[in-house]
Amino acid sequence: MKEEIKNLIEQAEKDFEVAQKNFNIEEYYMSAFLCQQSIEKMLKAFFVIKTRKSAGATHSLIYLAKETGVPKEFFGFWGSESRNLSKKSFELIKWIKNQIDKQ
């Protein structure tokens, strides 16, 4: 499982890095997509850490967020316009990374 966690975090961080670059050049649609990918991978890593089980093939951010205890304040923005989605995603990704670091 440690290898799975490591791979998920590395991939999520790369997606996040490229999301930020796309945001800076105002490619908000691509930034939002990459944020979603980063969030999913970070949540899966956090899920594995918390439950000691694989997250499996799920792509449900809501399921993963609920299972890992993501605060409700992060739930409302997932239908937002791309620019706002990217900004809120940055906050959520940082929150998840902080929680992983505490483990």
N, C-alpha and C positions, 0 to 999 in steps of 0.2 A: 504493500500500500504506500510506503514512503516514496517509491519511484513514481507511482501514479500521482501523488500529491505534488511532487517536485515538477513533473511534466506539466500538470495543469496550471500551476502557478507561473512557470516560465512562459507558457503559451499565452496565458492571460496577461502577463506583463507586457509581452510583445504586442499583443492586440491593443492594449491600452496605450502604449507608446505611439503606435501608428494612428490610433484614434485621435490622440492629441495633435499630431501633425496634420491630420486631415481637418480637424477643427480650426487650427490656426490658418489654414488656407481657405477657410469657409466652405469646405466640402462636408457640410453637416450631415447629409444623408449617409455617407460612408463612415463618418465619425460615429453616428448613432448605431449603425450596424456593428462596427467593431467594438463599441462599448457593450452592446448586448452580448457579443461573443466573449468579451473579457469578463463581464459579470457572471455569465453562465459558468465559465471555467473556474473563476474564483469561488463561486458558490459551491461548485462540485468539490473543489479541494477542501473547503471549509466543512462541507457535509461529511467527507471521508474522515477528516480530523475529529469531528464531534461524535460521529456514530460508529466509527471504525468499520464501516461498510462502504462498498462502492455505491456511487450514485446511480450507476447503471446508465441506460440510454435515455433517460428523461431529458427534455429540453425545457421543462416548465420552470421558469424563474420564480413564479409564485410558490410552487411546491418547495423548491430548494430554499427560498427565502424563509418560508414558514418553518421548515425543518431545522434551519440554522439560527433562528431567532432574530432575523433582520427586523429592526424597528419599523413599525407601520408607516412612519413618515416617508419611507422610501418606496412604498407601494403605489402611490397615486400618480406618479409621473410616467409610468410605462406606456401611456397612450399619447404622450405629448408630441408636439412638433419637434423636428429633428434637432434644432439648435438647443432648445431647452432640455431635450432628452440627453444630449451629450453632457451638458453642464451638470445635471443631476446624477448622471451615471458616474462622472468623475468623483463626486462626493461619495456615492455608494461604494465604488471600487476602493477608495481610500478607507472607508469604514470597514469593509471586509478584510482588507490587508491588515489593518490594525487589530482586528479580532483574531486573525490567524497568528499574528506575531505574539499575542498574549497566551497562546496555547502552549 
